Structures are given as structure tokens and as C-alpha cells.
Amino acid sequence: MSEVILTQTDTTVGFLSQDEKKLYEIKSRKNSKPFLKVYASFYDLLNANNRVPNKFKNIIRRSKKTTFIVKNRAFRIAKPQLHSQILRDLKWHYSTSANESGKNFERDFCEKKADIIIENKYGLHEHSSSSLVKLTQTKRRKLR
């Protein structure tokens, strides 16, 4: 699936896709800045050959609105009740805020760039971004 989906995430309005190149184009973003991956479950994270320190597995499994960085890879576990069936069928997707790099959310811009728009009765609206935590084998450090 290479469509770009515009939807409300658990933190803010976001673009989701399995095609990283499309997201770079939409965001006008440097290729050196990677996107985070959102997994449908902790099980899917581990099945994608991601290694996480044993010490922090429970923290990751139970986290809410938190992005983790392990060995320079950013990821989150999505809460399934927030996503439509389209997203539940995907084991993972790249995620980024729905805006041009460095700018705020503009609905017209986002609707033109998205292939699929998923919206519930509450509409699309910005919230604060997720917490950002960097994990090593022995330490965790909150970055945001």
C-alpha cells in the first residue's frame, strides 16, 4: 500500500504511508531526517526484526503517546481503537505530522496531498506532539 493517508492520530493530524519517498516529497523534507515508524502492536514491532532492551519492554508495551528511539530508529505503538480498519490491516506505516516542514497544519494543503482522508465526527485538529524517549541498553532519557 503506497497511498498517503491523512488522519487524526493519537497525538495530532498526521500523514501515514508505507512509501517514505512520497512523504519526503509532500513535506519538502531533507532525506537525512528519517520518519518514525508506527506499529500496530508490540508483537509487530518485534516481528519486524526490531530489538529493544529487555529492561524497557514493559515500558514500551504500556506507553501512551510516546515515541521511542533505539539505535537511531524512532518508533511508536499505535492504539488500535484510534485507527480505521485500513490502518489496522497494516502492520506498520511511516508517520509524520500533516504539514509542510516547519509550518502549521493547513487543511487545504493536506487534503490536496493525501490519497485517502480518514476523519471521524470530531474532525481533524492539532494536538501536542508525542513524548520522545531515547533508550540505550541501560538508560532512558526524555528528549521531549
N, C-alpha and C positions, 0 to 999 in steps of 0.2 A: 504494500500500500504506500503510494508515494504522494497522496493528496496532502494538502496543508489544511489542517482543521483549526478553526477559530472557536474557542470555547472558554467558559469560566472554569478555572482550576480552583483548587482549594485555597490558593493564595491570591491570584489576580487573573486578569484576562490573558490568555496565552495562545500562541501558535503551537500546534503539535504536528509532528510528521516523522516518518521514518526516513525521509530524504533530507539529509543535512544540507546538501547543496542548495535546495530550494529555500531553506530557512536563511542561509547566508545571503542569498540574493534579496529576499524580502527585507531583511534587517539592515542591509548595506553594512555588513559587519566584517571585520577582518577575519580571515580564515585561521589566524593564530589563536583566536579566542573560541574555545570549544563550547558546545551546548551541553546542558545536563541531560541525562537520560532518566526517564521516569519509567519505573517498572510497575506492573500490575500487582505484584506480590513479592514478598521477601524470597519465596521459593523461586520465582522467575529471575530475580537478581542473581541468586546463586547458580541457577542453571545456565546463565549466560557467561559462565566462567569468571565471574567476579569473585574476588577474595576479600573478605572482610575480617578484621581482627576478632578472634573469638571473644575477647573481653567486651566487645561492643555490640555483639549480635542482638542481644535483647533490647538495647537502646535503639538500634536501627529498626527492629521489628515493631516496636511500640511508638515510634516517633510520629509526631503530627506537625505538618507544615515545616519540615526540616530537610534541608539539602545537606548531604554528606560528601566530603571529598576524601577519597582514599587513593593514594598513589596518583595524584593529579587527575583523577576521574571523578566527576560530580554526578551524583545520582539521588533519586528520591523514590520512595514507595508511595504510590497513589492510593487513596482510599476509594475502593470500588463504588461505593454508594454515590460518589460525586460524578461518576462518568456514565455516559450513554453506552449502549450495547456495542457501538462501533469501537469505542476505546477499550471496553472490557475484552473484546476479541483479540486485541493486540497485546503481546506480552511486554512490549516496551515501545517507547517513542521518544524522540528528541523533543525538548520543551524549551520555550523561551517566551518572554513577555511579548504581548501583542502591541508592538510599536516599532518605529524606526529607532535604531541605536541612538541613545541619548535624548530621545523625545518622549513625550507623554502619550498615552492611549488616545487615538483618534479613530472613532468608529468607521468613518468613511474609508480611510486608508486601509484598515484591517479587513473590511468587507470586500474591497477590491482585490486584495492579495490572497484571500482564503478560497479554497475549493469547496469546503464544507463548513457551514456555520451551525454550531450546536448551542442552543440558547434555551433556558428554562423560563418560567414565568417571572423570575426576578430580573432577567436581563443580564447584560454584561457590564461589570463595573470593576474598577481598580481597587485593590486592597493592598496592604503592605506585603512586601516580599517575604519569602520563607527565611527561617533562620539558616545560617550557614556554619557548619561544624567540620573542621578538619580532623581526621583521625589518623593516628600512627599506630604502631603495634602496642604502645603503652600509654599514649596520651591522647586527649581530645582538647581541641582549642576552638572556642567560639570566635568566628570571624565577623559575624553579623547577627 
